[in-house]
Amino acid sequence: MSENINKIINELHIYEKKLLNELEKDENVTPEEVAENTGMDIKSVMSAAGSLASKNIIDMKKDVIESFQLTKDGKSFADKGLPERRVLNVLKEKKDLPMKDFINEAGLQKFEVNIAMGWLSRKHWAKIDKGIISITEEGKNAANAIGADEKLLNLFSDKNIITQNDLSNDLKEGLKELKSRKNLLKDIKHTNHSFILNPLGKEIINTGITIEEQATQLTHEQLENGEWESLSYRPYDINAESPEIFPGKEHPLRKIIDEIREIFLNMGFTEENGDILNSAFWNFDSLFQPQDHAAREMQDTFYVKNPLKVDLPDDDLVNRVATTHENGGETSSEGWGYDWDIEVAKQSVLRTHTTGISTKYLESHEPPMKMFSVGRVFRRETINYKHLPEFHQVEGIVGGENINFQNLLGILKEFYKKLGFTQVRFRPAYFPYTYLSIETEVFFEEKDSWIELGGAGMFRPEVLKPLGIDVPVLAFGLGIERLAMLRYDITDIRMLYKSDIKWLRELPLDNGIKLD
């Protein structure tokens, strides 16, 4: 046992030895006294104490002492009396007081009126009826008595600072009342630390401690002249556990967004960004979505009050879109058969998808084209484990003379392959702005199931013709959060937006795409 003790003593830091030496002299020594006696700063004392505690040599005890001091308003009330007391003093003589005479008679400032009325009611000292304040029976009884809160205010007149330990039970009730009022008391907390020797600490002291300066860093001169040979060194335990290191890393959602961008850029796509605030024209009308469609309701879409309306593009484009909605325009479609309303199209909305970026791009660019965008979208969703009102979407289009539905399936398969999903399938779907339309599913081996990840299809002529596009255009829109949930085995989408440092630290760094 003595051999173990000697090993422990030899491995102690000089600051640890100095603290133990002070505890040998006085077990009740405070950190401040240790600092004064040894010449150490208080930070070094507490660091040494923490190290000794981790080795079970001492225990550290922390006592928090709470004290209180009056604020400026508190001092004013202590001098003049509480607002409700000043009113009660008037009512004691007059019994009734018209509200119009309330401020002057009681000598209140304007900010004290609501305070007085609130506490008169809370203490049941007075009641108001038809503009008259009348004293109650409880008020009459209180008129000749001092409350616990007032007694404490009087005590503050004699003492600048009062601790909770200084108070009787009666005054502690008064403290509760004063603390429930706004801006009367300053809460001051002071922490006292003390040390307790454990059996191991006592054994170390009984064995004896030698305090000598130890070399922690060698100079060139000491190595050259041989002085290093005579120096004392603190032993190092090479078997001691090292602390776990958590390197900096990207947020998992940011990481997968960057991976998606890298995939599409490597596939020859051009990236485009759009505005979060859109007109209903670009968000809905340009996509051949009728103005009475359920998705446009307040229950699904965030409409913006300021600005309430958004400017539309040139009249020719607006008229082409309007005509297509009403009767099919230059397409072979019959349209939706209703009177299109330009005021509805001007409505300001937070984009519900990034597809509006695609239609804007189509209107301003000539085919052939390959474009994608990544951005936040907003929908009035009920927040739960799989839905948020704000999430990310990746949108893409490919347009050209020879583009067809088979190309769409191939692009989607290649994209998901690069993300690590080798099994991809498609099933028929419906969207107002595409035909043929599909939903994409990937097989997730860990869950042994197929997971739907997004929609895609060929833009309808009703979308393309008003934009001046005469070639086929394929389009897709994919949810990013759902991908992240699969990647990181998350069952609650809200985890992606929580500041859970433990979870973020433990996420592996090697999850990512492998580009060919």
N, C-alpha and C positions, 0 to 999 in steps of 0.2 A: 504493500500500500504506500509506503514511504517513497518508493521509487516512482510511483504514479504521481504523488503529490509534488515531488521535486520536478518532474517533467512539466506538470501544469504550471508551477511557479516560474520555471525557466522560460516558458512560452508566453508569460504575461507581458503585456506592454508596460513601459515605465509609468504611464499615466494610470493604468490599472493598479500597479503596485502602490503608487502614491495614494490613491483613493483608499485601498485596503489599509494602508498605514494610518490614515486619518481615522478610519473606522475602528482600528485597534485602540486608538487613544480615546475615542468618544463615539459610541455606537449611535448616538443621536445627532451627530454632526450633519449640518445642512449642506447642500451643494454650494451655496454662497460661501460658507465657512471653509469648505475644502478649497475652493478657488483662491480665497484670501490666504490660507495657510501654505499652499503649495506653489502659488504663482501661476497656476493654470487659469485659462479663461473658462467661463462657465460652460461654453459649448464643449470644450475638451473634457470637462468633468462629467457631463451628461453622456458624452460618447463613451467614455470609459465605463460608466455605470451600466449603460446599455450592453456593452460587450461582456461585462462580468455577469449580468443577469442572464444573457444568452448561454453562458457556461454553467448556470445554476450555482454560482458562487455567492451572489446576493439576490435579493428581491428588491424591486423598486415599487414604492407606494406613491400614489398621486392623489392629493386632496385638492379639490376645487373649492375655493372660498368665494362666495358670491356677496358682493356689497352693492349699495345703492347710493346715488347722489341725486339731488334735485336738479332738474333742468331750469332754464330761465323761466318758463311758465310755472314750473313747480315752486320756485322761490316766490313768484308773484302771488300764487294762491296761498302759500304759507304766510305771507305778509298781510294780505287783504282778506283771507278766508276763501273757502271754496265758493264758486258762483251760486250753487243751490243754497248754501248757508246764508249768503247775503240776501237772497230773496226771502228765505224763511224768516230772517230777522225782521223784515218789513211786514210779512204776513202775520207775525206774532203780535204786532200792534194793530194792524188794520184788518186782519182776517181775510179780506178780499182785496184784489188788486186788478184794475182794468189792464188789459194787455198794452194799451197805448201808453200807460205810465210805467210799464214794466222796467224798461232800461234805466230811466232816470231815477226812479225811486230806489232801486237796488244798487245803483252805481255801477252798472255793468258796461263793459265794452261790447261792441257788436259781435265779436267772435265768441263772447262768453254766453250769449243769449241761448243758442242751441244747446250748449253744454248744461246750462242751468235748467232748462226745460226738460232735457233728457234725464238728468239725475234727480230732479224733483219727482218725476214720474217713477223712476226706477226705485227710489227710496220710499215712495208712497207718502211723500210729505205734502203734496198739493195736487189739485185736479183743476182742469180747465173746462168751463162750460159757458158757451155763448160769449167768448172773449173775456171772461172773468176768471182769474186765478184765485182759488180758494184753498185755505189751509185745511188739511185733513186731521183726524184724531191722531194719527201717527206723527203728523207734522207737529201738532201741539206738544206731544210727548218729547219729540226730538228737539224742540225749541230750547229746552232747558238742559239738554244733555249734549255731550261731545262724543261724536262717533270715533270708532277705532282709526279710521283714515285720517281724521282731524288730529287725533292724539299723536299719530306718527308724524304728521306735518309739523306739529309743535316740537317734536323731538328733533327733527331735522334743523330747526332754528338754533338748537344748541350744539348739534353735531353736524359736521360737514358730510361725513361718510358713515353709513350704518350698515353693519353686516347682519345677515339673517340670524346669526347666533346671538346677537345682542337683544333680540326681541322676545317679549313675552308672547304667550299664545294669543292674547287679545290684539297685540300690535301686529302679529303675523297675519291676522284676518284683515287688519287695516292695510297691510302691505299688498295683499291680494287685490283689494279694492283699488289702490293707487296704481298697481301694475296694469289693471284692466282699463285705465284711462290713458288717453293718447298723450305722449310727449310730456309726462310729468317727472319720470324717473330715468336716470341713466343706470343701466345694469353693468356693473364692473366685475369681471371674473379674474381671479388671481389663482394660479396653480402653485401649490407647494409640493415638492418632492422630498421623499425621505428614503433611506436605505436600511435594509434588514439583512444581517449576515445569515446565510444558510449554513448548515452543518459543514459543507465543504469549505466555505469561506472561513469558518472558525478553525478548521483543521489547518488550513493554509497559514493563518495567523499564528497558530500554536507552533507550526513548523519553523516559521521565521521567514522574513522577506528581506532580501538585500536589494537596496535601491542603488543602481549605478547607471550612468549614462551609457547607452548602447549606440553603436554606429548603425546608421540606417542608409548612409550614402558615402561612398568612398571617392576621394579626390585623386586626381592624377599624381599629385605630389605624394600622397600617402602610399600609393602603389609603387611609386618610384623609389622612395627612401626606405620602404619596408615597415613603415609605421603601422600598416594594416594588420601586421602579425600580432601586435600587442593590444589591439582594440577588442572590446567586448561586443559580442553580437547576439541579437535576439534570435533564438532558434525558430525555424520555420517548419511547419507541418506540411510536408509535400502531399500527404494523403487527405488533407482537409478538403471538404467539398467546396467547389467554386460556385459563386452565385449564378443562377440561370440568366442568360443574356437574351433580351428580346430586341432583335434588330428592327429598325424602321421598315415599314412596308406600306404598299398602297392599300387603301380600303378595298375590300373584295368587290364591291359594286363598281368602283372606279377601274379596277383591274380588268373586269370582264368587259366593260365598255371599251377600254383601250384595245383589248384583244379583238373585239368585233370590228373596230375601226381598222385594225391592222389586216384582218382577213379581207375585208372589202377593198382596201387600198391595194393589196397584193393581187386581187382579182381584176384590177383595172378600173375600179369605180372611182368617180369623183365625189368628194364630200361636199355637202351643202348644208348651211345652217339657216334656220328661219326664226321668225319672231314668236314668242310665247303668246302675245296678244294678237289675235286675228279678227278679221271680219267674218261674220257668218257666211259671207259670199265664198271666201276661200276655204273655210273649214267645212262647209256643207254644200252650198249651191254649185260650186265648180265641180263637185264630185257627183252631181246628178242625184243628190239626196233631197227629196221633196221637203217643202217648208213646213208640212204638217207631220213629218216623221217623228216617231216617239223619242228618238235620241236627242232631238232638239229641245225637249221639255226641260224645265228648270230642275226636275228631278235627276237629270243626267248630265246637264251642262252648266258650267259656271259662266253666267252672264255678268259683264262688268258695268258698273254705274258711271265710272269716270275713266276714260271717255265712254259715253253711252253709245255713240255711233262712230263708225270708222269709214274713212273715204274709200270709195270703190275704184277699180282700175278704169281704163278708158271705156267710153260708152259703147263702142262697137263690140267689145268682149262681153260686157254686161248684157247687151241686147241679144247676142248669140246664145248665152247661157239661159236667159229668160225665155227665149223662143223655144229652146230645146226642152225646157221644163214644161212649157205650155202645150206644145204640139209636136215635139220631136225635131223641129228645125230642119237642118240639112241632112239629118239621118233618116233612116227608114223607120224609126221609132214613132210612136204616137205621143210620146212624152207622158206626162202625168195628168194632163187634162185639167189644170186649174189656173187661176189668174196669179201669176208670179208677182210678189210684192217686193219692190226695191228697198222699202224701209226695213223689212225683215232681214234682207241681205246685209244691210249696213250695221246690224247689231254687233256689239263688241263682245267677244268671247275669249276665254282662255282655251287654247287649242285642245281639242279632245283626242287628237291623233296628230301624227306628223305628216299625214298624207297631203295636207294642204301645201306643204313644201314641194311635193312632187308636181302638183298642178301648176304652181307658180313657176317651177323650173321648166315644165313643158311649154308654158306660154311664152317663155323668154329664150328658149334654146331650140336649135335645129337638130333633128336626128341625123346620124345615130348618136345615142347617148347611153351612159351608164352612170347613175347617180345614186348615192345613199346619204342618209342623214341619221343622226342619233340625237335625241333630245327628250326633254321632260314633257309629259302631257298631263291633263287634268280632267277628272271626271267626278261627279258627285256620287262617290261610292261610300257605302257604310264601312267604316274601318273595322277590320277583323283580321284573322290570321292569314288570309289570302287576298285581301283587297285593301288598297290605299287610294285616297283621292288624288295622289300625285305619284307618278311612276315614269319609267323610261321606255322608249320605243325606238326600234331601228326601222327605218323606212327605206325602200329601194325601188328603183325603176330601171328597166332596160328597154330601149326603143330602137327599132330599125326595120329595114325592108323585110328581112327574112326571120324576124323574131316570131316564135310560136310558143304554144303551151308546153311543149316538151323542153324547150330551153328553160322555162320557169322551174320545172321540176328538177332539172339538172343543176341549176344554180343553187337551189335550196338544199339539195342533197350534198353538194360540195361544201356549202357553208357549214352545215351541221357536222359533216365529216371532220372538218378542220377544228370544230369545237369538241370533238371526241365522240360524237354519236354516229355509229356506223349503220344503225338500222333506222331508216326513215320511211314513213308512209304518209299517204295523203287520202283525205276523204272529202267528198263534195260538201260545199257550204254555200251560203248566200250572203252577198254584200251588195248594196245598191249600186256601186260604181264598178264592179268587175263581173266578167263572164267570159270564160268559165271561172268559177271560184272554188277554192279549196282551203281546208285547214290542215296544217302540218303537224304530224305527231312523230315523236322519237321514242325509241325503246330505251327505257332506263333500267339497266340490269340490276342495280341495287334494290329497286322496288319491284322488279319483275313485272313491269307494266308499261303501257304506252301513255305518254304525256303530251297533251296538246300545247303548242308553243306559239302559234300565230296563224294569221290568215294571209292569203295570196290569191292572185288571179290575173286575168287579162283585162285591162281597162276597156270599158264599153265605148262604143262610138259616141254615145251621148256625153261622155267625158272628154274624149279626144277632139272631136270635130269643132266644138266652140273654141278650143285652144289653138286651132290651126294645125293639128297633127293628123297626118293621113297614113301613118304607118302603125303596125301593131306595137303595143307597149305592155310589157308585163310589170306587175307591181306586187310588193309584199310588205307586210308590217308585222314585226315580231316583238313580243314582250321580253324585256331584258331581266327584270326582277325574277321572273319565273326560271329563267336559265340559271341565275345566281343561286336560287333556292335548290335547284337540282345539283349544281356543282358543289355547293358547300353543305349539302344535306341539312337544309333549314326547313322546318315545318311551319314557321311563322314568319311572314314577309316583313313584319315590323322589326325583326332582328337586324335587318340590313340598315336600319336607320337609328338604332340604339347605340349609345356610347358604352358598349360592353367591352372594356379593355381586356378582360380575361379571354373572352371569345376571340377578339381580334388578334391577340398575341398567339393563341394556340392554332390559328388557321395555318395550314401548310403553305409554303411558298412555291411549291413546284406544280400546282394546278394551273395549267395554261395550255394554250394551243401549240401545236407543232406544225409549222408551215413547211410545205414541201419545197 
